Amino acid sequence: MFDCHYDLLAYILMKKHDVDFLKKYCAKVYNQNNITGGIFNLFYMNPKEMKEEIGIEKNDIHLIKNLTEVKHFIESNKLFSKDINYIFGIEGLDYLQSIDDIDILYSLGLRSTNIVWNNENKFGGGAKVNNNIGLSSLGKNLVIKLINKNIAIDLSHTNQTTFWDIIDICHYMKKQGKSPIVFASHSNARTLCDVPRNLTDEQIIAIKKLNGVIGVVSIKRFCINTLDVCNPNIDFEQEYLKHINYIRNLLGNTENIAIATDDMKYYDIEPEYYQNANVYLHYDVKDKLENALIRNGYNHFEIEQILENNFKEKILSRL
């Protein structure tokens, strides 16, 4: 299974002094029987949140230094076997000092990025920002830079205006002979669960038209709009499957559906919520999800598409 979104690189920065823990964790989660690849992200919020929620001080926030450090950590400690297929991503480019720094980040392995997180930054508006805020002039230049550099643009976390501004630039660049790569790494269907982080039908269709994928994410509150993630009366797994079913029916097939865990258990704040935020445990997600898809009538070919092949064919092969 390929995991379209997990903040593993931020997790490594948090836990870098506990090498044995990280090695055991990665061996348990990333193997041929479970998650065989993924997009591993650095995750950036404002400095106060970074300190309180992740334990990273303001002076330690630096995209190039952070990516260099985690890349070295992964390689020097051999966190993954050679058959694990992963790429680096950055969620939120608030701290990008210069658009030209994209070249350096690319050399370090950056292949996917969310221009914005939930907030507004110098490039555009995130999911929790008024829809009057779209891409800034600098943001438009950044999108063009990413397309020219062949870095995938992750549309999860954009607000409506920023989303459509990016889509418009992608269509323009496509007419210029470029091949923009867009996807939504961890978003569900807003028709079923009306939260800002999910996608409207029109957005889902727009991603398909650009040959992208939607990483349906197993965070409970994006499956059903509730904070009561321990409610025994809610079948969260089936609520999750409803989003996969809905997108399949909307698009007519499973060709643009992928999977994201966005596992939240590493959060030390609000442990009762974050320890129960996801439908599946990280170390057995592949088997649990595969069995759920079988019970919902998906055939072997469709399951392989959803779990792995769609992302490999539509995104990885183009990077």
C-alpha positions, 0 to 999 in steps of 0.5 A, spaced: 500 500 500 502 507 498 500 512 503 499 519 500 500 523 506 504 522 513 508 527 517 513 522 518 519 527 517 516 532 522 515 525 527 523 524 526 524 531 528 520 530 534 523 523 536 530 524 533 534 522 539 530 516 540 533 512 534 531 505 537 524 507 537 524 510 530 527 504 527 522 499 530 516 503 528 519 504 521 520 496 521 513 495 523 509 500 519 513 500 512 514 493 509 512 488 504 506 486 508 503 493 510 505 500 507 510 499 501 511 506 500 509 513 501 509 521 501 513 523 508 512 530 509 515 536 513 509 539 517 509 547 518 504 551 522 506 558 526 512 558 530 507 558 537 504 551 534 510 548 532 513 549 539 507 547 543 504 541 538 511 538 535 516 541 540 520 545 535 523 552 537 522 558 532 530 558 531 530 551 529 525 552 523 528 552 516 526 548 510 532 546 507 536 545 514 530 541 516 530 537 510 537 536 510 537 533 517 531 528 516 534 526 510 541 524 513 537 521 519 533 516 514 540 514 510 545 514 516 540 510 520 537 505 515 530 506 517 527 503 510 529 497 506 531 498 499 524 496 497 520 501 500 518 507 495 518 514 498 518 521 496 519 527 500 513 532 501 513 539 505 506 541 508 505 548 508 511 553 505 510 559 510 517 558 511 520 558 504 525 564 504 526 564 496 522 561 490 529 559 488 530 555 494 525 550 491 531 548 487 535 546 493 529 542 496 528 539 489 536 536 490 534 534 497 528 529 494 522 534 495 517 532 490 511 534 493 508 540 496 502 543 499 503 551 498 499 552 504 496 549 510 490 551 514 492 558 515 494 564 510 501 565 508 505 569 503 503 565 497 495 564 498 489 562 503 489 555 507 482 551 508 480 555 514 481 562 511 476 566 507 475 564 500 476 572 498 484 570 499 487 566 493 493 566 490 498 572 491 502 574 485 508 571 489 504 564 489 502 564 482 510 565 481 511 559 485 506 555 482 509 556 475 516 554 478 513 548 481 510 546 475 517 547 471 521 543 476 516 537 476 514 537 483 507 535 484 502 540 487 498 537 493 491 541 493 489 538 500 489 544 505 487 550 500 481 554 500 476 554 494 479 560 491 486 558 492 484 551 489 481 554 483 487 559 482 492 553 482 487 549 477 487 555 472 495 556 472 495 548 471 491 549 465 494 555 462 501 551 463 498 545 460 497 549 453 504 551 454 506 544 453 508 543 460 505 537 464 502 539 471 502 534 476 496 535 481 493 531 487 489 532 493 493 527 498 489 527 504 481 529 503 475 526 502 468 528 499 465 534 502 458 532 500 458 527 505 462 530 510 462 538 510 468 540 513 473 545 509 478 540 508 474 536 504 473 537 496 466 539 493 464 534 487 467 540 482 474 539 485 474 532 485 472 532 477 477 538 476 483 533 479 481 527 475 481 532 469 488 533 470 490 526 471 491 527 478 488 522 484 484 523 491 488 520 497 481 518 501 484 519 508 482 515 514 481 521 519 475 520 523 472 527 523 473 528 515 469 521 514 463 524 519 463 531 522 464 529 529 469 530 534 466 524 538 472 520 535 471 514 541 463 514 539 462 506 539 455 507 536 459 510 529 461 505 524 467 509 522 470 504 518 464 504 514 463 512 514 470 512 511 468 507 505 462 511 504 467 516 501 471 511 497 464 509 494 462 516 493 468 518 489 468 512 485 460 513 483 462 520 482 467 519 477 465 512 474 471 508 476 476 507 481 482 510 477 483 516 481 482 514 488 488 513 492 489 512 500 492 516 505 493 515 513 495 521 516 496 518 522 495 522 528 498 518 534 504 521 534 501 528 537 502 528 545 497 534 546 489 532 547 491 524 547 484 522 548 483 525 541 489 524 537 490 517 539 483 515 536 483 520 531 484 515 525 480 509 523 486 504 522 492 503 526 498 504 522 501 498 522 495 494 520 492 499 515 493 495 509 490 488 511 484 492 514 483 496 508 483 491 503 478 486 507 473 492 508 474 494 500 472 486 499 466 486 503 464 493 499 464 489 493 471 491 490 474 486 485 482 485 486 484 490 480 480 495 483 483 494 490 490 494 487 488 501 483 486 504 490 491 501 494 497 502 490 497 503 482 493 509 481 498 513 485 504 510 482 501 510 475 499 517 475 503 521 480 510 517 481 511 515 474 511 523 472 516 525 477 
